[in-house]
Amino acid sequence: MQLPQRAVYEIILKTVYTDKDSEIKCPKGFMKKLAYILLIPLTHAQYITIPDPMKKKPEGKENNLYPLTLFLATAWIWLYTFLIVWWTYAVTIAYNLHFSVLPMILYPFGIALRDQKKLSDMRSSLKEFRL
C-alpha cells in the first residue's frame, strides 16, 4: 500500500503542529496506569529538563529553544545508552556469560518493541485519516 504524498504531509502537520500544550496525564486503564507509574522517573525527568520548542510564547517574544532541546535530548540518549551498556556488561560479568550473548538477545527484543510501537502509531494515524 502506497500513501499519496498529500496524506503524508497531512499526517505530519496534524501530528507536529497541534495546539495542545505538552502535558503528562495519567492514562485510563489498569495496565496503562501501571506502565505510567513505572516510567515516572524517566518521563517526568525528561519533561522537566527538556524544554518544549513548540510551546507558544506571548506576542512579541521569540521562542528559539530548538538548539537547547536538541542538546538535552541528545544528552538523555547518551545517558540511556551508557546505562544500557553498563548494565549489560555488569550482568554479563555477574553470570559469567560470553560478551556477545546478552546483546544478541536483549537488543533485538528492544528494537522489535520499538518497531511495534511505530507500526501501531502509523496504523492509528491511517485510521484517523481514513486511508
Secondary structure as UniProt FT lines:
FT   HELIX           5..16
FT   HELIX           30..38
FT   HELIX           40..49
FT   TURN            53..54
FT   TURN            59..60
FT   HELIX           66..94
FT   TURN            95..96
FT   TURN            99..100
FT   HELIX           101..129
//
